[in-house]
Amino acid sequence: MRHLLRMAGHSGRTNMHAGNLAIVWAPNLLRSRDIEAAGFNGTAAFMEVRVQSIVVEFILTHVEQLF
């Protein structure tokens, strides 16, 4: 998480702020085998990724308090 926070610090050049990093990394960081087994697709899959990205963005914006 601290590494991703460092990457977000370069968002002026990369446009990879905490929100964008969360969208990219959330499905890997918060992967759920139960969800994969349920075979989510379409809207359900989108909503799950959205929730995951919100959680990861929150963690990234509060790294110092959490870790």
Protein Blocks (a to p, Z undefined) as FASTA:
>chain_A
ZZmmmmmmmmmmnopafklmmmmmmmmmmgcfklmmnopahjlmmmmmmmmmmmmmmmmm
mmmmmZZ
